[in-house]
Amino acid sequence: MTLVVKSGGPGALAEWQAHFAEFAPRLEVRGWDDPDLDPEDVRHALVWEPEPGRLVSFSNLRLIISSGAGVDHILRDPYLPPHVPIVRMGGVSTIAHMADFVRLGVFSLLRDMKRIITNQQDRHWEEFGVPRSSVETRVGVMGLGTLGLPAAMALRDCGFPTIGWSRRRRTLPGVRCYEGPDEFAEFLSRTDILVNLLPETEATRGIINAETLALLPVGAAVLNAGRGSHVVLDALVAALDSGHLSGAFLDVFSPEPLPKDHPVWAHPRVIVSTHIAAIPSRRDRARFTADAIAAFERGETPPNLFDPAAGY
Ligand SMILES: NC(=O)c1ccc[n+]([C@@H]2O[C@H](COP(=O)([O-])OP(=O)(O)OC[C@H]3O[C@@H](n4cnc5c(N)ncnc54)[C@H](OP(=O)(O)O)[C@@H]3O)[C@@H](O)[C@H]2O)c1
């Protein structure tokens, strides 16, 4: 069985092959630009930004694995074979990294880390308190999927009164779960720190906007580790400048990289990170891919299967 890899360029192929030799020794791993590759041999493809028309040339392709969490870079191919399932990158290390990052972000917003760092940079001695502790701070997690659910559990375990919101109702001990558009306003009204881990779909693009931000209590804060397109940045900045929001921690932007002259880089109430919340190593990705292929070949549903009808 041949797995073709397009991720990290030709220079990364030897590393991929070494990792797959460990996790799936029977897979033959070939480079995307290998001149000796017979397209008919390819059964699985691990890809990042495949050129349009290339995947359809593998007539025996059975499974596509996205080398990143998103699949838009695959779906934009107008010749994409519609019958071939797509798996989004994931795995235990991604889940753990995201839970760590969400804890970091929520505690940073709680304790005003931006002000601590700024004071240090300015050599400014300031004694300041914060309005509440973790046990008094309600955290609302938007998106209770592969990453959101463990993140919500991690926050709950840190002592934050935690609630969650998803498309279909989830059940999570100690976490009150809200579902769908009808319960969104109530969810927001009970959230002091909003954590976004939704996928990007028609329904979620621009979901953090002037109207929804206004539903958060005064002094609330926002952590976005989902997708940049979820947040209307001008509305977020306006809510910070008016004092309605106390702070924001943003890891994702639209477009990326965030342009150097964008005012949010220097906003006194915003912490910017550079889409680093949960970056799996090649070894982690090879392990996840090997497991997904093995499950698929056993006739099981692989993890993180993209649902074209739902759009995520
Ligand atoms: N910053 C980073 O480094 C980084 C790294 C990896 C991933 N990400 C991003 O993290 C996000 C979450 O990824 P994931 O793997 O956890 O996604 P996922 O497993 O697909 O989970 C998505 C969750 O969002 C909910 N949802 C989807 N559409 C909704 C809607 N219209 N209204 C309410 N809830 C909705 C789903 O509800 P149901 O439970 O009802 O299906 C599910 O709970 C994605 O945007 C991904 O791109 C970021």
PDBQT file of the ligand as one rigid body, heavy atoms in Angstrom, charges set to zero:
ROOT
HETATM    1  N1  LIG A 401      -4.798  27.502  16.932  1.00  0.00    +0.000 N 
HETATM    2  C1  LIG A 401      -4.327  26.304  16.617  1.00  0.00    +0.000 C 
HETATM    3  O1  LIG A 401      -3.110  26.042  16.677  1.00  0.00    +0.000 OA
HETATM    4  C2  LIG A 401      -5.271  25.218  16.180  1.00  0.00    +0.000 A 
HETATM    5  C3  LIG A 401      -4.799  23.900  16.074  1.00  0.00    +0.000 A 
HETATM    6  C4  LIG A 401      -5.707  22.902  15.722  1.00  0.00    +0.000 A 
HETATM    7  C5  LIG A 401      -7.040  23.211  15.474  1.00  0.00    +0.000 A 
HETATM    8  N2  LIG A 401      -7.455  24.513  15.570  1.00  0.00    +0.000 N 
HETATM    9  C6  LIG A 401      -8.862  24.876  15.342  1.00  0.00    +0.000 C 
HETATM   10  O2  LIG A 401      -9.632  24.468  16.455  1.00  0.00    +0.000 OA
HETATM   11  C7  LIG A 401     -11.016  24.409  16.053  1.00  0.00    +0.000 C 
HETATM   12  C8  LIG A 401     -11.694  23.182  16.670  1.00  0.00    +0.000 C 
HETATM   13  O3  LIG A 401     -11.175  21.996  16.111  1.00  0.00    +0.000 OA
HETATM   14  P1  LIG A 401     -11.787  20.562  16.510  1.00  0.00    +0.000 P 
HETATM   15  O4  LIG A 401     -10.902  19.538  15.890  1.00  0.00    +0.000 OA
HETATM   16  O5  LIG A 401     -12.060  20.486  17.963  1.00  0.00    +0.000 OA
HETATM   17  O6  LIG A 401     -13.197  20.605  15.734  1.00  0.00    +0.000 OA
HETATM   18  P2  LIG A 401     -14.371  19.517  15.789  1.00  0.00    +0.000 P 
HETATM   19  O7  LIG A 401     -13.913  18.264  16.448  1.00  0.00    +0.000 OA
HETATM   20  O8  LIG A 401     -14.953  19.442  14.435  1.00  0.00    +0.000 OA
HETATM   21  O9  LIG A 401     -15.450  20.172  16.799  1.00  0.00    +0.000 OA
HETATM   22  C9  LIG A 401     -16.208  21.262  16.424  1.00  0.00    +0.000 C 
HETATM   23  C10 LIG A 401     -17.178  21.627  17.544  1.00  0.00    +0.000 C 
HETATM   24  O10 LIG A 401     -17.850  22.834  17.166  1.00  0.00    +0.000 OA
HETATM   25  C11 LIG A 401     -19.252  22.604  17.185  1.00  0.00    +0.000 C 
HETATM   26  N3  LIG A 401     -19.928  23.350  16.120  1.00  0.00    +0.000 N 
HETATM   27  C12 LIG A 401     -19.743  23.265  14.784  1.00  0.00    +0.000 A 
HETATM   28  N4  LIG A 401     -20.565  24.109  14.142  1.00  0.00    +0.000 NA
HETATM   29  C13 LIG A 401     -21.285  24.737  15.094  1.00  0.00    +0.000 A 
HETATM   30  C14 LIG A 401     -22.299  25.708  15.067  1.00  0.00    +0.000 A 
HETATM   31  N5  LIG A 401     -22.756  26.212  13.916  1.00  0.00    +0.000 N 
HETATM   32  N6  LIG A 401     -22.833  26.110  16.232  1.00  0.00    +0.000 NA
HETATM   33  C15 LIG A 401     -22.406  25.589  17.408  1.00  0.00    +0.000 A 
HETATM   34  N7  LIG A 401     -21.442  24.667  17.513  1.00  0.00    +0.000 NA
HETATM   35  C16 LIG A 401     -20.881  24.250  16.367  1.00  0.00    +0.000 A 
HETATM   36  C17 LIG A 401     -19.426  21.124  16.979  1.00  0.00    +0.000 C 
HETATM   37  O11 LIG A 401     -20.694  20.757  17.444  1.00  0.00    +0.000 OA
HETATM   38  P3  LIG A 401     -21.142  19.200  17.524  1.00  0.00    +0.000 P 
HETATM   39  O12 LIG A 401     -20.463  18.687  18.767  1.00  0.00    +0.000 OA
HETATM   40  O13 LIG A 401     -22.607  19.266  17.651  1.00  0.00    +0.000 OA
HETATM   41  O14 LIG A 401     -20.654  18.555  16.257  1.00  0.00    +0.000 OA
HETATM   42  C18 LIG A 401     -18.253  20.574  17.785  1.00  0.00    +0.000 C 
HETATM   43  O15 LIG A 401     -18.585  20.538  19.158  1.00  0.00    +0.000 OA
HETATM   44  C19 LIG A 401     -11.005  24.445  14.525  1.00  0.00    +0.000 C 
HETATM   45  O16 LIG A 401     -11.347  25.749  14.081  1.00  0.00    +0.000 OA
HETATM   46  C20 LIG A 401      -9.541  24.180  14.178  1.00  0.00    +0.000 C 
HETATM   47  O17 LIG A 401      -9.190  24.747  12.940  1.00  0.00    +0.000 OA
HETATM   48  C21 LIG A 401      -6.590  25.518  15.922  1.00  0.00    +0.000 A 
ENDROOT
TORSDOF 0
